[in-house]
């Protein structure tokens, strides 16, 4: 299973089964999953603390940490969406449409 073949449904199911096998479902409520998601996002950000981007990109150990922390963020985001009964594909399409209205493509943004 890779990005080309995996579906969001398959990933949610994989995570749901992992949680069920360990009896963790009782701990997976919207509040605690949201907290866990932010904690993992903070761990992802911590990789860059006091480092420039090039140093991270050239360091295989840091890039492995980036991969693992990003996976944790995605796992918690998918689990949160599963518990909240949010259709991720629909939510992303709706949000992209809203963002397109807010940030039209014909305007160049300089940050």
Biopython code that builds the backbone (N, CA, C, O; Angstrom):
import numpy as np
from Bio.PDB.StructureBuilder import StructureBuilder

atoms = [
    (1, "UNK", "N", (0.856, -1.177, 0.000)),
    (1, "UNK", "CA", (0.000, 0.000, 0.000)),
    (1, "UNK", "C", (0.902, 1.241, 0.000)),
    (1, "UNK", "O", (1.765, 1.396, 0.864)),
    (2, "UNK", "N", (0.684, 2.114, -0.981)),
    (2, "UNK", "CA", (1.424, 3.371, -1.047)),
    (2, "UNK", "C", (0.454, 4.489, -1.407)),
    (2, "UNK", "O", (-0.748, 4.258, -1.536)),
    (3, "UNK", "N", (0.974, 5.693, -1.567)),
    (3, "UNK", "CA", (0.114, 6.842, -1.863)),
    (3, "UNK", "C", (-0.689, 6.654, -3.151)),
    (3, "UNK", "O", (-1.790, 7.189, -3.278)),
    (4, "UNK", "N", (-0.152, 5.909, -4.090)),
    (4, "UNK", "CA", (-0.829, 5.707, -5.369)),
    (4, "UNK", "C", (-2.033, 4.775, -5.245)),
    (4, "UNK", "O", (-2.989, 4.889, -6.012)),
    (5, "UNK", "N", (-1.988, 3.860, -4.287)),
    (5, "UNK", "CA", (-3.030, 2.830, -4.219)),
    (5, "UNK", "C", (-3.880, 2.860, -2.956)),
    (5, "UNK", "O", (-4.995, 2.339, -2.956)),
    (6, "UNK", "N", (-3.386, 3.450, -1.898)),
    (6, "UNK", "CA", (-4.111, 3.455, -0.625)),
    (6, "UNK", "C", (-5.295, 4.409, -0.682)),
    (6, "UNK", "O", (-5.233, 5.460, -1.321)),
    (7, "UNK", "N", (-6.357, 4.034, -0.013)),
    (7, "UNK", "CA", (-7.494, 4.941, 0.113)),
    (7, "UNK", "C", (-7.557, 5.449, 1.545)),
    (7, "UNK", "O", (-7.007, 4.835, 2.459)),
    (8, "UNK", "N", (-8.224, 6.563, 1.728)),
    (8, "UNK", "CA", (-8.419, 7.096, 3.076)),
    (8, "UNK", "C", (-9.177, 6.070, 3.914)),
    (8, "UNK", "O", (-8.868, 5.864, 5.087)),
    (9, "UNK", "N", (-10.175, 5.428, 3.299)),
    (9, "UNK", "CA", (-10.952, 4.404, 4.006)),
    (9, "UNK", "C", (-10.046, 3.286, 4.519)),
    (9, "UNK", "O", (-10.171, 2.859, 5.667)),
    (10, "UNK", "N", (-9.136, 2.816, 3.671)),
    (10, "UNK", "CA", (-8.228, 1.735, 4.081)),
    (10, "UNK", "C", (-7.341, 2.172, 5.252)),
    (10, "UNK", "O", (-7.116, 1.402, 6.186)),
    (11, "UNK", "N", (-6.847, 3.394, 5.200)),
    (11, "UNK", "CA", (-5.997, 3.882, 6.284)),
    (11, "UNK", "C", (-6.793, 4.015, 7.584)),
    (11, "UNK", "O", (-6.315, 3.629, 8.650)),
    (12, "UNK", "N", (-8.010, 4.562, 7.490)),
    (12, "UNK", "CA", (-8.855, 4.666, 8.685)),
    (12, "UNK", "C", (-9.138, 3.287, 9.265)),
    (12, "UNK", "O", (-9.101, 3.103, 10.482)),
    (13, "UNK", "N", (-9.417, 2.325, 8.405)),
    (13, "UNK", "CA", (-9.703, 0.955, 8.849)),
    (13, "UNK", "C", (-8.474, 0.342, 9.526)),
    (13, "UNK", "O", (-8.596, -0.301, 10.569)),
    (14, "UNK", "N", (-7.318, 0.535, 8.946)),
    (14, "UNK", "CA", (-6.074, 0.029, 9.528)),
    (14, "UNK", "C", (-5.860, 0.596, 10.928)),
    (14, "UNK", "O", (-5.530, -0.142, 11.856)),
    (15, "UNK", "N", (-6.046, 1.891, 11.077)),
    (15, "UNK", "CA", (-5.885, 2.551, 12.376)),
    (15, "UNK", "C", (-6.959, 2.077, 13.344)),
    (15, "UNK", "O", (-6.658, 1.802, 14.506)),
    (16, "UNK", "N", (-8.206, 1.977, 12.890)),
    (16, "UNK", "CA", (-9.319, 1.509, 13.729)),
    (16, "UNK", "C", (-9.028, 0.106, 14.273)),
    (16, "UNK", "O", (-9.253, -0.161, 15.454)),
    (17, "UNK", "N", (-8.535, -0.773, 13.426)),
    (17, "UNK", "CA", (-8.196, -2.138, 13.856)),
    (17, "UNK", "C", (-7.047, -2.142, 14.853)),
    (17, "UNK", "O", (-7.080, -2.887, 15.833)),
    (18, "UNK", "N", (-6.038, -1.324, 14.617)),
    (18, "UNK", "CA", (-4.900, -1.206, 15.533)),
    (18, "UNK", "C", (-5.384, -0.782, 16.918)),
    (18, "UNK", "O", (-4.976, -1.346, 17.933)),
    (19, "UNK", "N", (-6.265, 0.225, 16.939)),
    (19, "UNK", "CA", (-6.811, 0.733, 18.201)),
    (19, "UNK", "C", (-7.645, -0.350, 18.895)),
    (19, "UNK", "O", (-7.509, -0.562, 20.100)),
    (20, "UNK", "N", (-8.494, -1.025, 18.143)),
    (20, "UNK", "CA", (-9.372, -2.053, 18.708)),
    (20, "UNK", "C", (-8.572, -3.210, 19.304)),
    (20, "UNK", "O", (-8.914, -3.711, 20.375)),
    (21, "UNK", "N", (-7.519, -3.633, 18.626)),
    (21, "UNK", "CA", (-6.686, -4.736, 19.110)),
    (21, "UNK", "C", (-6.041, -4.421, 20.455)),
    (21, "UNK", "O", (-5.706, -5.333, 21.211)),
    (22, "UNK", "N", (-5.869, -3.161, 20.752)),
    (22, "UNK", "CA", (-5.211, -2.752, 21.991)),
    (22, "UNK", "C", (-6.190, -2.246, 23.050)),
    (22, "UNK", "O", (-5.781, -1.880, 24.151)),
    (23, "UNK", "N", (-7.467, -2.228, 22.721)),
    (23, "UNK", "CA", (-8.475, -1.773, 23.676)),
    (23, "UNK", "C", (-8.404, -0.285, 23.977)),
    (23, "UNK", "O", (-8.751, 0.142, 25.079)),
    (24, "UNK", "N", (-7.961, 0.504, 23.016)),
    (24, "UNK", "CA", (-7.775, 1.937, 23.240)),
    (24, "UNK", "C", (-8.997, 2.770, 22.871)),
    (24, "UNK", "O", (-9.010, 3.975, 23.119)),
    (25, "UNK", "N", (-10.023, 2.157, 22.284)),
    (25, "UNK", "CA", (-11.171, 2.921, 21.804)),
    (25, "UNK", "C", (-11.773, 3.801, 22.899)),
    (25, "UNK", "O", (-12.216, 4.916, 22.624)),
    (26, "UNK", "N", (-11.789, 3.311, 24.124)),
    (26, "UNK", "CA", (-12.383, 4.081, 25.229)),
    (26, "UNK", "C", (-11.634, 5.387, 25.507)),
    (26, "UNK", "O", (-12.188, 6.299, 26.120)),
    (27, "UNK", "N", (-10.400, 5.478, 25.067)),
    (27, "UNK", "CA", (-9.606, 6.694, 25.267)),
    (27, "UNK", "C", (-9.694, 7.660, 24.077)),
    (27, "UNK", "O", (-9.229, 8.798, 24.153)),
    (28, "UNK", "N", (-10.285, 7.196, 22.998)),
    (28, "UNK", "CA", (-10.286, 7.979, 21.769)),
    (28, "UNK", "C", (-11.574, 8.776, 21.624)),
    (28, "UNK", "O", (-12.515, 8.374, 20.940)),
    (29, "UNK", "N", (-11.574, 9.919, 22.294)),
    (29, "UNK", "CA", (-12.679, 10.866, 22.164)),
    (29, "UNK", "C", (-12.139, 12.104, 21.453)),
    (29, "UNK", "O", (-10.930, 12.263, 21.286)),
    (30, "UNK", "N", (-13.053, 12.970, 21.041)),
    (30, "UNK", "CA", (-12.647, 14.126, 20.237)),
    (30, "UNK", "C", (-11.627, 15.017, 20.937)),
    (30, "UNK", "O", (-10.672, 15.478, 20.313)),
    (31, "UNK", "N", (-11.824, 15.257, 22.223)),
    (31, "UNK", "CA", (-10.903, 16.119, 22.975)),
    (31, "UNK", "C", (-9.510, 15.509, 23.050)),
    (31, "UNK", "O", (-8.524, 16.166, 22.717)),
    (32, "UNK", "N", (-9.428, 14.271, 23.482)),
    (32, "UNK", "CA", (-8.110, 13.657, 23.674)),
    (32, "UNK", "C", (-7.385, 13.405, 22.356)),
    (32, "UNK", "O", (-6.160, 13.509, 22.293)),
    (33, "UNK", "N", (-8.127, 13.076, 21.310)),
    (33, "UNK", "CA", (-7.492, 12.920, 20.004)),
    (33, "UNK", "C", (-6.992, 14.259, 19.481)),
    (33, "UNK", "O", (-5.935, 14.321, 18.854)),
    (34, "UNK", "N", (-7.734, 15.324, 19.729)),
    (34, "UNK", "CA", (-7.281, 16.663, 19.321)),
    (34, "UNK", "C", (-6.013, 17.052, 20.057)),
    (34, "UNK", "O", (-5.089, 17.607, 19.461)),
    (35, "UNK", "N", (-5.965, 16.765, 21.339)),
    (35, "UNK", "CA", (-4.762, 17.054, 22.131)),
    (35, "UNK", "C", (-3.582, 16.245, 21.607)),
    (35, "UNK", "O", (-2.490, 16.784, 21.422)),
    (36, "UNK", "N", (-3.797, 14.958, 21.369)),
    (36, "UNK", "CA", (-2.722, 14.101, 20.870)),
    (36, "UNK", "C", (-2.213, 14.588, 19.509)),
    (36, "UNK", "O", (-1.011, 14.566, 19.246)),
    (37, "UNK", "N", (-3.128, 15.022, 18.658)),
    (37, "UNK", "CA", (-2.751, 15.535, 17.348)),
    (37, "UNK", "C", (-1.833, 16.748, 17.476)),
    (37, "UNK", "O", (-0.825, 16.842, 16.776)),
    (38, "UNK", "N", (-2.173, 17.656, 18.353)),
    (38, "UNK", "CA", (-1.356, 18.858, 18.550)),
    (38, "UNK", "C", (0.000, 18.521, 19.164)),
    (38, "UNK", "O", (1.012, 19.119, 18.799)),
    (39, "UNK", "N", (0.023, 17.586, 20.074)),
    (39, "UNK", "CA", (1.297, 17.161, 20.663)),
    (39, "UNK", "C", (2.211, 16.583, 19.589)),
    (39, "UNK", "O", (3.401, 16.895, 19.544)),
    (40, "UNK", "N", (1.654, 15.743, 18.728)),
    (40, "UNK", "CA", (2.460, 15.163, 17.653)),
    (40, "UNK", "C", (2.909, 16.238, 16.661)),
    (40, "UNK", "O", (4.031, 16.185, 16.158)),
    (41, "UNK", "N", (2.047, 17.206, 16.378)),
    (41, "UNK", "CA", (2.433, 18.307, 15.493)),
    (41, "UNK", "C", (3.572, 19.110, 16.121)),
    (41, "UNK", "O", (4.462, 19.580, 15.413)),
    (42, "UNK", "N", (3.548, 19.267, 17.435)),
    (42, "UNK", "CA", (4.630, 19.966, 18.131)),
    (42, "UNK", "C", (5.933, 19.189, 18.031)),
    (42, "UNK", "O", (7.002, 19.782, 17.884)),
    (43, "UNK", "N", (5.850, 17.863, 18.111)),
    (43, "UNK", "CA", (7.052, 17.038, 17.957)),
    (43, "UNK", "C", (7.603, 17.151, 16.540)),
    (43, "UNK", "O", (8.818, 17.128, 16.344)),
    (44, "UNK", "N", (6.732, 17.271, 15.565)),
    (44, "UNK", "CA", (7.158, 17.494, 14.191)),
    (44, "UNK", "C", (7.895, 18.833, 14.085)),
    (44, "UNK", "O", (8.965, 18.907, 13.481)),
    (45, "UNK", "N", (7.335, 19.864, 14.656)),
    (45, "UNK", "CA", (7.943, 21.186, 14.625)),
    (45, "UNK", "C", (9.275, 21.220, 15.369)),
    (45, "UNK", "O", (10.187, 21.952, 14.987)),
    (46, "UNK", "N", (9.381, 20.434, 16.420)),
    (46, "UNK", "CA", (10.603, 20.409, 17.230)),
    (46, "UNK", "C", (11.829, 19.979, 16.419)),
    (46, "UNK", "O", (12.955, 20.346, 16.756)),
    (47, "UNK", "N", (11.616, 19.213, 15.367)),
    (47, "UNK", "CA", (12.728, 18.782, 14.511)),
    (47, "UNK", "C", (13.459, 19.999, 13.943)),
    (47, "UNK", "O", (14.669, 19.948, 13.726)),
    (48, "UNK", "N", (12.739, 21.080, 13.702)),
    (48, "UNK", "CA", (13.313, 22.268, 13.070)),
    (48, "UNK", "C", (13.850, 23.289, 14.071)),
    (48, "UNK", "O", (14.473, 24.275, 13.676)),
    (49, "UNK", "N", (13.614, 23.060, 15.354)),
    (49, "UNK", "CA", (14.050, 24.034, 16.359)),
    (49, "UNK", "C", (15.568, 24.201, 16.313)),
    (49, "UNK", "O", (16.317, 23.228, 16.404)),
    (50, "UNK", "N", (16.000, 25.436, 16.172)),
    (50, "UNK", "CA", (17.404, 25.854, 16.135)),
    (50, "UNK", "C", (18.152, 25.316, 14.915)),
    (50, "UNK", "O", (19.383, 25.330, 14.900)),
    (51, "UNK", "N", (17.446, 24.849, 13.907)),
    (51, "UNK", "CA", (18.095, 24.334, 12.697)),
    (51, "UNK", "C", (17.522, 25.050, 11.481)),
    (51, "UNK", "O", (16.360, 25.457, 11.470)),
    (52, "UNK", "N", (18.356, 25.195, 10.461)),
    (52, "UNK", "CA", (17.807, 25.699, 9.209)),
    (52, "UNK", "C", (17.273, 24.514, 8.402)),
    (52, "UNK", "O", (17.637, 23.364, 8.647)),
    (53, "UNK", "N", (16.425, 24.811, 7.459)),
    (53, "UNK", "CA", (15.745, 23.768, 6.683)),
    (53, "UNK", "C", (16.746, 22.877, 5.954)),
    (53, "UNK", "O", (16.572, 21.659, 5.906)),
    (54, "UNK", "N", (17.790, 23.476, 5.390)),
    (54, "UNK", "CA", (18.773, 22.704, 4.637)),
    (54, "UNK", "C", (19.452, 21.649, 5.510)),
    (54, "UNK", "O", (19.726, 20.543, 5.045)),
    (55, "UNK", "N", (19.724, 21.984, 6.767)),
    (55, "UNK", "CA", (20.362, 21.020, 7.662)),
    (55, "UNK", "C", (19.455, 19.821, 7.891)),
    (55, "UNK", "O", (19.918, 18.681, 7.921)),
    (56, "UNK", "N", (18.174, 20.080, 8.051)),
    (56, "UNK", "CA", (17.222, 18.987, 8.253)),
    (56, "UNK", "C", (17.151, 18.134, 6.993)),
    (56, "UNK", "O", (17.211, 16.907, 7.070)),
    (57, "UNK", "N", (17.025, 18.777, 5.836)),
    (57, "UNK", "CA", (16.877, 18.050, 4.567)),
    (57, "UNK", "C", (18.083, 17.172, 4.238)),
    (57, "UNK", "O", (17.941, 16.146, 3.573)),
    (58, "UNK", "N", (19.257, 17.568, 4.698)),
    (58, "UNK", "CA", (20.483, 16.822, 4.394)),
    (58, "UNK", "C", (20.841, 15.781, 5.450)),
    (58, "UNK", "O", (21.818, 15.048, 5.294)),
    (59, "UNK", "N", (20.057, 15.713, 6.521)),
    (59, "UNK", "CA", (20.367, 14.803, 7.619)),
    (59, "UNK", "C", (19.366, 13.638, 7.603)),
    (59, "UNK", "O", (18.180, 13.825, 7.875)),
    (60, "UNK", "N", (19.859, 12.443, 7.282)),
    (60, "UNK", "CA", (18.956, 11.292, 7.141)),
    (60, "UNK", "C", (18.255, 10.934, 8.452)),
    (60, "UNK", "O", (17.111, 10.480, 8.434)),
    (61, "UNK", "N", (18.915, 11.131, 9.570)),
    (61, "UNK", "CA", (18.285, 10.841, 10.867)),
    (61, "UNK", "C", (17.141, 11.818, 11.146)),
    (61, "UNK", "O", (16.079, 11.419, 11.625)),
    (62, "UNK", "N", (17.361, 13.087, 10.847)),
    (62, "UNK", "CA", (16.305, 14.085, 11.042)),
    (62, "UNK", "C", (15.148, 13.863, 10.071)),
    (62, "UNK", "O", (13.986, 14.048, 10.432)),
    (63, "UNK", "N", (15.466, 13.465, 8.841)),
    (63, "UNK", "CA", (14.413, 13.192, 7.867)),
    (63, "UNK", "C", (13.594, 11.959, 8.267)),
    (63, "UNK", "O", (12.392, 11.904, 8.007)),
    (64, "UNK", "N", (14.234, 10.982, 8.892)),
    (64, "UNK", "CA", (13.496, 9.826, 9.412)),
    (64, "UNK", "C", (12.565, 10.273, 10.531)),
    (64, "UNK", "O", (11.416, 9.835, 10.594)),
    (65, "UNK", "N", (13.052, 11.138, 11.410)),
    (65, "UNK", "CA", (12.205, 11.683, 12.471)),
    (65, "UNK", "C", (11.034, 12.462, 11.884)),
    (65, "UNK", "O", (9.909, 12.363, 12.374)),
    (66, "UNK", "N", (11.299, 13.238, 10.834)),
    (66, "UNK", "CA", (10.238, 13.985, 10.161)),
    (66, "UNK", "C", (9.169, 13.034, 9.624)),
    (66, "UNK", "O", (7.973, 13.273, 9.789)),
    (67, "UNK", "N", (9.610, 11.967, 8.988)),
    (67, "UNK", "CA", (8.684, 10.966, 8.445)),
    (67, "UNK", "C", (7.835, 10.344, 9.547)),
    (67, "UNK", "O", (6.622, 10.200, 9.393)),
    (68, "UNK", "N", (8.466, 9.977, 10.654)),
    (68, "UNK", "CA", (7.745, 9.326, 11.749)),
    (68, "UNK", "C", (6.772, 10.275, 12.443)),
    (68, "UNK", "O", (5.646, 9.887, 12.757)),
    (69, "UNK", "N", (7.192, 11.501, 12.681)),
    (69, "UNK", "CA", (6.307, 12.465, 13.342)),
    (69, "UNK", "C", (5.150, 12.860, 12.425)),
    (69, "UNK", "O", (4.021, 13.033, 12.886)),
    (70, "UNK", "N", (5.428, 13.002, 11.136)),
    (70, "UNK", "CA", (4.351, 13.287, 10.190)),
    (70, "UNK", "C", (3.353, 12.132, 10.167)),
    (70, "UNK", "O", (2.144, 12.358, 10.118)),
    (71, "UNK", "N", (3.850, 10.905, 10.202)),
    (71, "UNK", "CA", (2.955, 9.744, 10.250)),
    (71, "UNK", "C", (2.072, 9.803, 11.498)),
    (71, "UNK", "O", (0.877, 9.518, 11.421)),
    (72, "UNK", "N", (2.648, 10.169, 12.643)),
    (72, "UNK", "CA", (1.848, 10.286, 13.872)),
    (72, "UNK", "C", (0.748, 11.332, 13.715)),
    (72, "UNK", "O", (-0.388, 11.115, 14.137)),
    (73, "UNK", "N", (1.092, 12.471, 13.105)),
    (73, "UNK", "CA", (0.102, 13.533, 12.890)),
    (73, "UNK", "C", (-1.032, 13.015, 12.002)),
    (73, "UNK", "O", (-2.209, 13.222, 12.299)),
    (74, "UNK", "N", (-0.667, 12.350, 10.928)),
    (74, "UNK", "CA", (-1.672, 11.834, 9.998)),
    (74, "UNK", "C", (-2.531, 10.764, 10.665)),
    (74, "UNK", "O", (-3.747, 10.738, 10.476)),
    (75, "UNK", "N", (-1.914, 9.892, 11.433)),
    (75, "UNK", "CA", (-2.663, 8.846, 12.136)),
    (75, "UNK", "C", (-3.698, 9.467, 13.072)),
    (75, "UNK", "O", (-4.862, 9.066, 13.064)),
    (76, "UNK", "N", (-3.283, 10.436, 13.870)),
    (76, "UNK", "CA", (-4.239, 11.068, 14.785)),
    (76, "UNK", "C", (-5.305, 11.860, 14.034)),
    (76, "UNK", "O", (-6.462, 11.880, 14.453)),
    (77, "UNK", "N", (-4.935, 12.513, 12.929)),
    (77, "UNK", "CA", (-5.924, 13.254, 12.149)),
    (77, "UNK", "C", (-6.960, 12.300, 11.554)),
    (77, "UNK", "O", (-8.157, 12.584, 11.567)),
    (78, "UNK", "N", (-6.491, 11.179, 11.038)),
    (78, "UNK", "CA", (-7.429, 10.206, 10.474)),
    (78, "UNK", "C", (-8.288, 9.567, 11.562)),
    (78, "UNK", "O", (-9.480, 9.334, 11.360)),
    (79, "UNK", "N", (-7.694, 9.290, 12.690)),
    (79, "UNK", "CA", (-8.467, 8.704, 13.791)),
    (79, "UNK", "C", (-9.518, 9.698, 14.281)),
    (79, "UNK", "O", (-10.661, 9.319, 14.536)),
    (80, "UNK", "N", (-9.138, 10.958, 14.411)),
    (80, "UNK", "CA", (-10.076, 11.998, 14.825)),
    (80, "UNK", "C", (-11.225, 12.102, 13.821)),
    (80, "UNK", "O", (-12.388, 12.204, 14.213)),
    (81, "UNK", "N", (-10.906, 12.076, 12.554)),
    (81, "UNK", "CA", (-11.957, 12.153, 11.534)),
    (81, "UNK", "C", (-12.865, 10.932, 11.591)),
    (81, "UNK", "O", (-14.067, 11.046, 11.353)),
    (82, "UNK", "N", (-12.311, 9.776, 11.900)),
    (82, "UNK", "CA", (-13.107, 8.550, 11.999)),
    (82, "UNK", "C", (-14.066, 8.625, 13.181)),
    (82, "UNK", "O", (-15.251, 8.324, 13.040)),
    (83, "UNK", "N", (-13.564, 9.021, 14.331)),
    (83, "UNK", "CA", (-14.393, 9.128, 15.536)),
    (83, "UNK", "C", (-15.471, 10.198, 15.350)),
    (83, "UNK", "O", (-16.591, 10.041, 15.838)),
    (84, "UNK", "N", (-15.140, 11.279, 14.650)),
    (84, "UNK", "CA", (-16.090, 12.378, 14.439)),
    (84, "UNK", "C", (-16.998, 12.147, 13.228)),
    (84, "UNK", "O", (-17.841, 12.985, 12.909)),
    (85, "UNK", "N", (-16.822, 11.012, 12.561)),
    (85, "UNK", "CA", (-17.609, 10.703, 11.357)),
    (85, "UNK", "C", (-17.491, 11.793, 10.290)),
    (85, "UNK", "O", (-18.480, 12.200, 9.681)),
    (86, "UNK", "N", (-16.268, 12.247, 10.085)),
    (86, "UNK", "CA", (-15.992, 13.256, 9.061)),
    (86, "UNK", "C", (-15.438, 12.550, 7.830)),
    (86, "UNK", "O", (-14.481, 11.781, 7.916)),
    (87, "UNK", "N", (-16.049, 12.822, 6.697)),
    (87, "UNK", "CA", (-15.561, 12.319, 5.420)),
    (87, "UNK", "C", (-14.399, 13.228, 5.009)),
    (87, "UNK", "O", (-14.610, 14.371, 4.603)),
    (88, "UNK", "N", (-13.186, 12.715, 5.118)),
    (88, "UNK", "CA", (-11.987, 13.523, 4.886)),
    (88, "UNK", "C", (-11.938, 14.062, 3.460)),
    (88, "UNK", "O", (-11.648, 15.241, 3.259)),
    (89, "UNK", "N", (-12.211, 13.235, 2.487)),
    (89, "UNK", "CA", (-12.153, 13.676, 1.090)),
    (89, "UNK", "C", (-13.138, 14.815, 0.850)),
    (89, "UNK", "O", (-12.800, 15.802, 0.198)),
    (90, "UNK", "N", (-14.336, 14.683, 1.368)),
    (90, "UNK", "CA", (-15.345, 15.734, 1.208)),
    (90, "UNK", "C", (-14.915, 17.005, 1.941)),
    (90, "UNK", "O", (-15.047, 18.108, 1.411)),
    (91, "UNK", "N", (-14.401, 16.845, 3.161)),
    (91, "UNK", "CA", (-13.969, 18.005, 3.947)),
    (91, "UNK", "C", (-12.838, 18.753, 3.240)),
    (91, "UNK", "O", (-12.825, 19.984, 3.219)),
    (92, "UNK", "N", (-11.894, 18.015, 2.664)),
    (92, "UNK", "CA", (-10.778, 18.649, 1.961)),
    (92, "UNK", "C", (-11.276, 19.383, 0.724)),
    (92, "UNK", "O", (-10.873, 20.518, 0.472)),
    (93, "UNK", "N", (-12.151, 18.741, -0.051)),
    (93, "UNK", "CA", (-12.692, 19.408, -1.243)),
    (93, "UNK", "C", (-13.419, 20.692, -0.866)),
    (93, "UNK", "O", (-13.240, 21.722, -1.515)),
    (94, "UNK", "N", (-14.238, 20.635, 0.178)),
    (94, "UNK", "CA", (-14.985, 21.818, 0.615)),
    (94, "UNK", "C", (-14.052, 22.923, 1.084)),
    (94, "UNK", "O", (-14.271, 24.098, 0.788)),
    (95, "UNK", "N", (-13.009, 22.544, 1.819)),
    (95, "UNK", "CA", (-12.074, 23.545, 2.336)),
    (95, "UNK", "C", (-11.234, 24.155, 1.217)),
    (95, "UNK", "O", (-10.956, 25.353, 1.246)),
    (96, "UNK", "N", (-10.827, 23.357, 0.237)),
    (96, "UNK", "CA", (-10.085, 23.885, -0.906)),
    (96, "UNK", "C", (-10.947, 24.874, -1.679)),
    (96, "UNK", "O", (-10.458, 25.918, -2.112)),
    (97, "UNK", "N", (-12.226, 24.552, -1.853)),
    (97, "UNK", "CA", (-13.143, 25.465, -2.544)),
    (97, "UNK", "C", (-13.250, 26.787, -1.778)),
    (97, "UNK", "O", (-13.211, 27.865, -2.372)),
    (98, "UNK", "N", (-13.383, 26.688, -0.464)),
    (98, "UNK", "CA", (-13.471, 27.891, 0.371)),
    (98, "UNK", "C", (-12.176, 28.700, 0.287)),
    (98, "UNK", "O", (-12.213, 29.926, 0.187)),
    (99, "UNK", "N", (-11.034, 28.012, 0.328)),
    (99, "UNK", "CA", (-9.742, 28.689, 0.231)),
    (99, "UNK", "C", (-9.551, 29.338, -1.137)),
    (99, "UNK", "O", (-8.941, 30.402, -1.242)),
    (100, "UNK", "N", (-10.076, 28.696, -2.190)),
    (100, "UNK", "CA", (-9.964, 29.261, -3.539)),
    (100, "UNK", "C", (-10.723, 30.579, -3.644)),
    (100, "UNK", "O", (-10.298, 31.495, -4.348)),
    (101, "UNK", "N", (-11.836, 30.666, -2.947)),
    (101, "UNK", "CA", (-12.595, 31.916, -2.933)),
    (101, "UNK", "C", (-11.859, 32.988, -2.125)),
    (101, "UNK", "O", (-11.869, 34.168, -2.477)),
    (102, "UNK", "N", (-11.233, 32.561, -1.057)),
    (102, "UNK", "CA", (-10.508, 33.493, -0.185)),
    (102, "UNK", "C", (-9.190, 33.947, -0.819)),
    (102, "UNK", "O", (-8.782, 35.097, -0.658)),
    (103, "UNK", "N", (-8.535, 33.045, -1.534)),
    (103, "UNK", "CA", (-7.244, 33.321, -2.164)),
    (103, "UNK", "C", (-7.328, 33.003, -3.658)),
    (103, "UNK", "O", (-6.903, 31.928, -4.080)),
    (104, "UNK", "N", (-7.864, 33.911, -4.454)),
    (104, "UNK", "CA", (-7.997, 33.665, -5.898)),
    (104, "UNK", "C", (-6.639, 33.393, -6.554)),
    (104, "UNK", "O", (-5.621, 33.956, -6.152)),
    (105, "UNK", "N", (-6.639, 32.524, -7.564)),
    (105, "UNK", "CA", (-5.404, 32.117, -8.241)),
    (105, "UNK", "C", (-4.793, 33.243, -9.066)),
    (105, "UNK", "O", (-3.589, 33.227, -9.324)),
    (106, "UNK", "N", (-5.588, 34.215, -9.482)),
    (106, "UNK", "CA", (-5.064, 35.286, -10.336)),
    (106, "UNK", "C", (-4.316, 36.364, -9.549)),
    (106, "UNK", "O", (-3.824, 37.329, -10.136)),
    (107, "UNK", "N", (-4.230, 36.209, -8.250)),
    (107, "UNK", "CA", (-3.486, 37.156, -7.405)),
    (107, "UNK", "C", (-2.215, 36.470, -6.926)),
    (107, "UNK", "O", (-2.252, 35.335, -6.451)),
    (108, "UNK", "N", (-1.094, 37.165, -7.053)),
    (108, "UNK", "CA", (0.178, 36.602, -6.580)),
    (108, "UNK", "C", (0.426, 37.063, -5.142)),
    (108, "UNK", "O", (0.387, 38.256, -4.840)),
    (109, "UNK", "N", (0.674, 36.114, -4.285)),
    (109, "UNK", "CA", (0.866, 36.405, -2.869)),
    (109, "UNK", "C", (2.353, 36.335, -2.557)),
    (109, "UNK", "O", (3.027, 35.370, -2.916)),
    (110, "UNK", "N", (2.849, 37.341, -1.900)),
    (110, "UNK", "CA", (4.250, 37.382, -1.466)),
    (110, "UNK", "C", (4.261, 37.325, 0.043)),
    (110, "UNK", "O", (3.747, 38.229, 0.702)),
    (111, "UNK", "N", (4.818, 36.315, 0.580)),
    (111, "UNK", "CA", (4.859, 36.159, 2.042)),
    (111, "UNK", "C", (6.197, 36.559, 2.574)),
    (111, "UNK", "O", (6.425, 36.497, 3.782)),
]
sb = StructureBuilder()
sb.init_structure("model")
sb.init_model(0)
sb.init_chain("A")
sb.init_seg("    ")
for serial, (resi, resn, name, xyz) in enumerate(atoms, 1):
    if name == "N":
        sb.init_residue(resn, " ", resi, " ")
    sb.init_atom(name, np.array(xyz, "f"), 0.0, 1.0, " ", f" {name:<3s}", serial, name[0])
structure = sb.get_structure()
